[in-house]
Amino acid sequence: MNTPATTESPKIPARESDILEKPAPYVSGVKQSMNVHPLFQPFRLKSLTLKNRIVMAPMTRSFSPDGVPTLQVADYYARRVQGEVGLILSEGTVVNRPASSYNANIPHFYGEKSLLGWKAVIDKVHAAGGVMAPQLWHVGIVAPDASSWLPPAPFEGPSGYVTPGKMGGVAMTERDIAKTIEAFAQAAASATVLGFNAVEIHGAHGYLIDQFFWHPTNQRTDGYGGNTLVERSRFAVELIRAVRKAVGPDFPICLRISQWKLQDYAAKLAATPQEMEAWLTPMAEAGVDIFHCSQRRFWDPEFDGSDLNFAGWAKKLTGKTTITVGSVGLSGDFIAGFQGETATPRSLDELFRRFDRGDFDLVAVGRPLLADPAWARKIHDGRTAELHNFSKEALATLS
Ligand SMILES: Cc1cc2nc3c(=O)[nH]c(=O)nc-3n(C[C@H](O)[C@H](O)[C@H](O)COP(=O)(O)O)c2cc1C
């Protein structure tokens, strides 16, 4: 587990694994009044078949020394399969660029040793009857990690900004961009060779791809920048096309996106449904099968005048499969909790209401699965009295 980076700037992004804030005031206590079964129906898309709709959200754990996943990492994921998770998304695993990572213990998705480590992971997950996709990641420009580990080259991003107005790395050349796209495509090809069932591209939370989407961090004046979100999406679109070419037509590609950023929780890339449609459509056409729509609280409406959340809008606008995520089954959001805030189990009724309405196809769950590998099975069996609280102690081990 990473500890928060110490920095003079309050706006420097914390990690996904160490951010803090007050929890959302929300009803706690589990009341399971609706039928859980629709969530436990199988799901099929291209070559992917899932036994149910529950997805393990990608969660950085930093337990892979020198970027090599260990057998403990394999066992950790296999336990979630045994606990009835339909699709495992790996923690963010970095592509082959000199500065794609901020911590020595974040797994790589390149290099012989790391790929052998991943082979052991996917083999264990398959042996347990599971299905898994790696989350391919480049962190872009971030604040140096509290571990004081630094990559062998400066952090790289669209314009050098780590947060609006503050430099923290170098602006990528067109050659850097081409090499980065190639690195994602190569990692995706490796996922197919190793036997993974799909890939997820991390395009969210203010990391590299999102730094291109976001105007304050993308001030480029070449063809990868521009005043519109559509123009700033060129990097993502080219990257998705390259990944599609690398994996072939039948292998599902998931793209994780968010409006919010670690640099600014209130940021909105798309301010209206029209802007969202203009943003997502070219990426769907480039090869995205699944939009993984990251929110901190899945029940937050995306735009005024409708209670549809991000995943609901993405599905309505593109017709693609969507995953919702954010505080499913817990009282406080994931930004809370890392300085001792305990989240308690809470009702899934609102989730089921939206699911039954057809707003989204899959549901990703993060912290509940860290606290308890058997979370999905307990939901399936209605054993709600046995659900665990989430507290930050769950981050300390790979249990
Ligand atoms: C410890 C931790 C690490 C995370 N690391 C990642 C990551 O590597 N990639 C990513 O896209 N999201 C990451 N997230 C965000 C989660 O995938 C998820 O969106 C978030 O925890 C909200 O879901 P929850 O409320 O069910 O926990 C992380 C969250 C936690 C708690």
The ligand as a Gaussian input file, in Angstrom:
#p B3LYP/6-31G(d) Opt

LIG

0 1
 C       -6.751000       0.560000      -2.935000
 C       -7.362000       1.067000      -4.207000
 C       -6.594000       1.076000      -5.369000
 C       -7.146000       1.516000      -6.581000
 N       -6.421000       1.418000      -7.740000
 C       -7.020000       1.626000      -8.947000
 C       -6.371000       1.302000     -10.176000
 O       -5.246000       0.779000     -10.209000
 N       -7.027000       1.566000     -11.326000
 C       -8.271000       2.129000     -11.345000
 O       -8.828000       2.357000     -12.421000
 N       -8.919000       2.410000     -10.185000
 C       -8.350000       2.148000      -9.007000
 N       -9.050000       2.345000      -7.834000
 C      -10.470000       2.754000      -7.900000
 C      -11.376000       1.500000      -7.854000
 O      -11.245000       0.722000      -9.019000
 C      -12.861000       1.865000      -7.705000
 O      -13.257000       2.637000      -8.802000
 C      -13.140000       2.600000      -6.422000
 O      -12.555000       1.952000      -5.315000
 C      -14.627000       2.749000      -6.180000
 O      -15.203000       1.498000      -5.971000
 P      -15.637000       1.042000      -4.473000
 O      -16.441000       2.170000      -3.918000
 O      -16.429000      -0.218000      -4.710000
 O      -14.382000       0.805000      -3.695000
 C       -8.498000       1.967000      -6.607000
 C       -9.247000       1.973000      -5.417000
 C       -8.699000       1.510000      -4.234000
 C       -9.572000       1.460000      -3.014000

